Amino acid sequence: MESAKALQQLLMESAVPPNSEVALRLKSYLDLLEKWNSRINLASSTEWRVIGPMVREAIWAAAFYPPEAVSHLDIGSGAGFPALLLKSLMPSIELDMVERREKKCRFLETAAHALGLGGVYVHHALLSEYLLGYAGGKSWDCMSWKAVKLSADELLQVRAHCHTRTQLWMFHGKQAATEGTETLRPGFELFRKEKVPGTRESFLSVYRPR
């Protein structure tokens, strides 16, 4: 009940009509998260104080989303923050989600189906396995990751699947979400860096390929 009321308040603050398809999808997602979290570890807690900031972050980040983007790769998707929420806000994008844990993949597939989101493809694999073995020559308009750190080798693989307008969205804390501070520099340049509102040290850094 607390989460439902808090979500409604957040949607009002974000100018999202409370009875819109977006609002209903987000509410359904939180209901599913609470149900599944009792069986598998998707989040440390489903209380609003824990998940509320992640919902707020996704809604906030959507304002920066490139309007021409139609394809999105999310790396280490976990419980779906923020990629599944971004897809709920912008259902026309095609979303590939790479997650190495099978149980979380099942949740992501169930959530996408329950929310009526087409164009969502969940890949149970390590990032390197997916990019080298299954993605072929595919490139994406936007790539994102949160709560994982990419190595220099993984960033090289990611770079091979960028085109000139690809944006890399890195959600991170005080330190970059990479293994080493200089691993992004050879292949990417910082396009923008935004502090997530209401946080002390949470950021969205957007990179472009060099």
DAFEN-V957727 format. One record per residue. N is the residue number from 1. RES is the residue in one small letter. D_FIRST is the distance of its C-alpha to the first C-alpha in Angstrom with 1 decimal. Layout:
N:RES:D_FIRST / N:RES:D_FIRST
This chain:
1:m:0.0 / 2:e:3.8 / 3:s:5.5 / 4:a:5.1 / 5:k:6.3 / 6:a:8.6 / 7:l:9.9 / 8:q:10.7 / 9:q:12.5 / 10:l:14.2 / 11:l:15.4 / 12:m:16.8 / 13:e:18.6 / 14:s:19.9 / 15:a:21.2 / 16:v:19.4 / 17:p:18.9 / 18:p:15.3 / 19:n:16.8 / 20:s:19.2 / 21:e:19.8 / 22:v:18.9 / 23:a:15.4 / 24:l:14.9 / 25:r:16.5 / 26:l:14.3 / 27:k:11.1 / 28:s:13.1 / 29:y:14.4 / 30:l:11.2 / 31:d:10.4 / 32:l:14.1 / 33:l:14.2 / 34:e:11.7 / 35:k:13.9 / 36:w:17.1 / 37:n:16.6 / 38:s:16.9 / 39:r:20.4 / 40:i:21.7 / 41:n:21.3 / 42:l:19.9 / 43:a:18.2 / 44:s:18.6 / 45:s:14.9 / 46:t:11.7 / 47:e:10.2 / 48:w:9.9 / 49:r:13.1 / 50:v:14.9 / 51:i:14.0 / 52:g:13.2 / 53:p:17.0 / 54:m:18.0 / 55:v:16.2 / 56:r:17.7 / 57:e:21.0 / 58:a:21.2 / 59:i:20.6 / 60:w:23.1 / 61:a:25.6 / 62:a:25.8 / 63:a:27.8 / 64:f:30.5 / 65:y:30.7 / 66:p:34.4 / 67:p:34.6 / 68:e:37.4 / 69:a:35.5 / 70:v:35.1 / 71:s:34.8 / 72:h:32.6 / 73:l:33.0 / 74:d:30.2 / 75:i:31.4 / 76:g:29.6 / 77:s:26.4 / 78:g:24.4 / 79:a:20.8 / 80:g:21.6 / 81:f:21.1 / 82:p:22.4 / 83:a:24.6 / 84:l:22.2 / 85:l:20.1 / 86:l:23.5 / 87:k:24.5 / 88:s:21.5 / 89:l:22.5 / 90:m:26.2 / 91:p:26.6 / 92:s:30.4 / 93:i:31.0 / 94:e:32.2 / 95:l:30.3 / 96:d:31.9 / 97:m:29.8 / 98:v:31.8 / 99:e:30.2 / 100:r:32.4 / 101:r:29.9 / 102:e:30.0 / 103:k:26.6 / 104:k:24.9 / 105:c:27.1 / 106:r:25.9 / 107:f:22.3 / 108:l:23.4 / 109:e:25.4 / 110:t:22.8 / 111:a:20.2 / 112:a:23.0 / 113:h:23.9 / 114:a:20.5 / 115:l:19.9 / 116:g:23.4 / 117:l:24.9 / 118:g:28.7 / 119:g:30.9 / 120:v:29.0 / 121:y:31.2 / 122:v:30.2 / 123:h:33.1 / 124:h:33.2 / 125:a:35.8 / 126:l:36.7 / 127:l:37.1 / 128:s:40.9 / 129:e:41.2 / 130:y:39.3 / 131:l:41.2 / 132:l:44.6 / 133:g:44.4 / 134:y:42.2 / 135:a:41.5 / 136:g:45.3 / 137:g:46.1 / 138:k:42.8 / 139:s:41.5 / 140:w:38.2 / 141:d:37.5 / 142:c:34.6 / 143:m:33.9 / 144:s:31.0 / 145:w:30.1 / 146:k:27.6 / 147:a:27.6 / 148:v:31.0 / 149:k:34.5 / 150:l:37.2 / 151:s:40.7 / 152:a:43.8 / 153:d:44.7 / 154:e:41.3 / 155:l:41.6 / 156:l:45.1 / 157:q:43.7 / 158:v:41.0 / 159:r:43.7 / 160:a:45.7 / 161:h:42.9 / 162:c:42.6 / 163:h:44.4 / 164:t:45.6 / 165:r:42.4 / 166:t:39.8 / 167:q:37.2 / 168:l:35.8 / 169:w:32.4 / 170:m:32.0 / 171:f:28.7 / 172:h:29.8 / 173:g:29.9 / 174:k:33.1 / 175:q:35.2 / 176:a:35.6 / 177:a:34.0 / 178:t:37.4 / 179:e:39.8 / 180:g:42.2 / 181:t:42.2 / 182:e:44.8 / 183:t:43.8 / 184:l:42.6 / 185:r:45.6 / 186:p:48.2 / 187:g:46.3 / 188:f:43.8 / 189:e:43.7 / 190:l:40.8 / 191:f:39.9 / 192:r:37.1 / 193:k:34.9 / 194:e:31.7 / 195:k:29.6 / 196:v:25.9 / 197:p:24.6 / 198:g:22.8 / 199:t:24.4 / 200:r:27.6 / 201:e:29.1 / 202:s:27.3 / 203:f:29.4 / 204:l:30.0 / 205:s:33.8 / 206:v:35.3 / 207:y:38.6 / 208:r:41.3 / 209:p:44.1 / 210:r:47.4
